[in-house]
Amino acid sequence: LKIQRIRNNNMSKYLALPLLAAVLLQPVAAAVISPYQGSGCRYEGDVGKDGKPEGKGVWSCRDGRSYTGGFKKGRFDGKGVYTGSSKFRDMSLDGTFKDGFAHGKITAVKDGSPLFVMKYDRGNIVEVKLPKKAAKAK
């Protein structure tokens, strides 16, 4: 009888694991949020329980600005590509973002070619270099 009770307790632990895994592995909900972060802008992609962008998504505006990549707590966060800023005409900024800011290595790209590589610290440029291929061509 004692052996049977121990087996039942162990068995219930094993039965609980698939249930826990099923709950934790539920897909993140997808949504369209319009307007989002400005008039004429919208977000389409994964959202968290709070209804804010969380995971992968696309933020785009009628004026041409857009960001495709990772989001966390409603902000750009992770690997992504930002395009359309008036500071960077016809260029894309491809790299990492954190808490809504460019952060780490960002490559400025125009017409598919890298123009320069920048290092950002929470939105502030701290270093600018030519890409390795362009530097060797000189």
Contacts in CASP RR format, 6 or more apart in sequence:
PFRMAT RR
TARGET T0000
AUTHOR 0000-0000-0000
METHOD contacts of the structure
MODEL  1
LKIQRIRNNNMSKYLALPLLAAVLLQPVAAAVISPYQGSGCRYEGDVGKD
GKPEGKGVWSCRDGRSYTGGFKKGRFDGKGVYTGSSKFRDMSLDGTFKDG
FAHGKITAVKDGSPLFVMKYDRGNIVEVKLPKKAAKAK
28 46 0 8 1.000
28 47 0 8 1.000
28 48 0 8 1.000
28 54 0 8 1.000
28 55 0 8 1.000
29 46 0 8 1.000
29 47 0 8 1.000
29 48 0 8 1.000
29 51 0 8 1.000
30 44 0 8 1.000
30 45 0 8 1.000
30 46 0 8 1.000
30 47 0 8 1.000
31 43 0 8 1.000
31 44 0 8 1.000
31 45 0 8 1.000
31 47 0 8 1.000
31 51 0 8 1.000
32 42 0 8 1.000
32 43 0 8 1.000
32 44 0 8 1.000
32 45 0 8 1.000
33 42 0 8 1.000
33 43 0 8 1.000
33 44 0 8 1.000
33 47 0 8 1.000
33 51 0 8 1.000
33 53 0 8 1.000
34 40 0 8 1.000
34 41 0 8 1.000
34 42 0 8 1.000
34 43 0 8 1.000
35 41 0 8 1.000
35 42 0 8 1.000
36 42 0 8 1.000
36 43 0 8 1.000
36 53 0 8 1.000
36 59 0 8 1.000
37 43 0 8 1.000
37 59 0 8 1.000
38 61 0 8 1.000
40 61 0 8 1.000
40 62 0 8 1.000
40 63 0 8 1.000
41 59 0 8 1.000
41 60 0 8 1.000
41 61 0 8 1.000
41 62 0 8 1.000
41 65 0 8 1.000
42 59 0 8 1.000
42 60 0 8 1.000
42 61 0 8 1.000
43 53 0 8 1.000
43 57 0 8 1.000
43 58 0 8 1.000
43 59 0 8 1.000
43 71 0 8 1.000
44 57 0 8 1.000
44 58 0 8 1.000
44 60 0 8 1.000
45 53 0 8 1.000
45 55 0 8 1.000
45 56 0 8 1.000
45 57 0 8 1.000
45 58 0 8 1.000
46 53 0 8 1.000
46 54 0 8 1.000
46 55 0 8 1.000
46 56 0 8 1.000
46 57 0 8 1.000
46 71 0 8 1.000
47 53 0 8 1.000
47 54 0 8 1.000
48 54 0 8 1.000
48 55 0 8 1.000
50 73 0 8 1.000
52 71 0 8 1.000
52 73 0 8 1.000
52 74 0 8 1.000
53 59 0 8 1.000
53 71 0 8 1.000
53 74 0 8 1.000
53 75 0 8 1.000
54 71 0 8 1.000
54 72 0 8 1.000
54 73 0 8 1.000
54 74 0 8 1.000
55 70 0 8 1.000
55 71 0 8 1.000
55 72 0 8 1.000
56 69 0 8 1.000
56 70 0 8 1.000
56 71 0 8 1.000
57 68 0 8 1.000
57 69 0 8 1.000
57 70 0 8 1.000
57 71 0 8 1.000
58 66 0 8 1.000
58 67 0 8 1.000
58 68 0 8 1.000
58 69 0 8 1.000
59 66 0 8 1.000
59 67 0 8 1.000
59 68 0 8 1.000
59 76 0 8 1.000
60 66 0 8 1.000
60 67 0 8 1.000
64 83 0 8 1.000
64 84 0 8 1.000
65 82 0 8 1.000
65 83 0 8 1.000
65 84 0 8 1.000
65 85 0 8 1.000
66 82 0 8 1.000
66 83 0 8 1.000
66 84 0 8 1.000
67 76 0 8 1.000
67 80 0 8 1.000
67 81 0 8 1.000
67 82 0 8 1.000
67 83 0 8 1.000
67 97 0 8 1.000
68 80 0 8 1.000
68 81 0 8 1.000
69 76 0 8 1.000
69 78 0 8 1.000
69 79 0 8 1.000
69 80 0 8 1.000
69 81 0 8 1.000
70 76 0 8 1.000
70 77 0 8 1.000
70 78 0 8 1.000
70 79 0 8 1.000
70 80 0 8 1.000
70 97 0 8 1.000
71 77 0 8 1.000
72 78 0 8 1.000
72 99 0 8 1.000
75 97 0 8 1.000
75 99 0 8 1.000
75 100 0 8 1.000
76 82 0 8 1.000
76 97 0 8 1.000
76 100 0 8 1.000
76 101 0 8 1.000
77 97 0 8 1.000
77 98 0 8 1.000
77 99 0 8 1.000
77 100 0 8 1.000
78 96 0 8 1.000
78 97 0 8 1.000
78 98 0 8 1.000
79 95 0 8 1.000
79 96 0 8 1.000
79 97 0 8 1.000
80 94 0 8 1.000
80 95 0 8 1.000
80 96 0 8 1.000
80 97 0 8 1.000
81 92 0 8 1.000
81 93 0 8 1.000
81 94 0 8 1.000
81 95 0 8 1.000
82 92 0 8 1.000
82 93 0 8 1.000
82 97 0 8 1.000
82 102 0 8 1.000
83 91 0 8 1.000
83 92 0 8 1.000
83 93 0 8 1.000
84 90 0 8 1.000
84 91 0 8 1.000
84 92 0 8 1.000
85 91 0 8 1.000
85 93 0 8 1.000
88 108 0 8 1.000
90 110 0 8 1.000
90 111 0 8 1.000
91 108 0 8 1.000
91 109 0 8 1.000
91 110 0 8 1.000
91 115 0 8 1.000
92 108 0 8 1.000
92 109 0 8 1.000
92 110 0 8 1.000
93 102 0 8 1.000
93 106 0 8 1.000
93 107 0 8 1.000
93 108 0 8 1.000
93 109 0 8 1.000
94 106 0 8 1.000
94 107 0 8 1.000
94 109 0 8 1.000
95 102 0 8 1.000
95 104 0 8 1.000
95 105 0 8 1.000
95 106 0 8 1.000
95 107 0 8 1.000
96 102 0 8 1.000
96 103 0 8 1.000
96 104 0 8 1.000
96 105 0 8 1.000
96 106 0 8 1.000
97 103 0 8 1.000
98 104 0 8 1.000
98 122 0 8 1.000
99 122 0 8 1.000
101 120 0 8 1.000
101 122 0 8 1.000
101 123 0 8 1.000
102 118 0 8 1.000
102 120 0 8 1.000
102 123 0 8 1.000
103 120 0 8 1.000
103 121 0 8 1.000
103 122 0 8 1.000
103 123 0 8 1.000
104 119 0 8 1.000
104 120 0 8 1.000
104 121 0 8 1.000
105 117 0 8 1.000
105 118 0 8 1.000
105 119 0 8 1.000
106 117 0 8 1.000
106 118 0 8 1.000
106 119 0 8 1.000
106 120 0 8 1.000
107 114 0 8 1.000
107 116 0 8 1.000
107 117 0 8 1.000
107 118 0 8 1.000
107 131 0 8 1.000
108 114 0 8 1.000
108 115 0 8 1.000
108 116 0 8 1.000
108 117 0 8 1.000
108 118 0 8 1.000
109 115 0 8 1.000
114 131 0 8 1.000
114 133 0 8 1.000
114 134 0 8 1.000
115 131 0 8 1.000
115 134 0 8 1.000
116 128 0 8 1.000
116 129 0 8 1.000
116 130 0 8 1.000
116 131 0 8 1.000
116 134 0 8 1.000
117 128 0 8 1.000
117 129 0 8 1.000
117 130 0 8 1.000
117 131 0 8 1.000
118 125 0 8 1.000
118 127 0 8 1.000
118 128 0 8 1.000
118 129 0 8 1.000
119 125 0 8 1.000
119 126 0 8 1.000
119 127 0 8 1.000
119 128 0 8 1.000
120 126 0 8 1.000
129 135 0 8 1.000
130 138 0 8 1.000
END
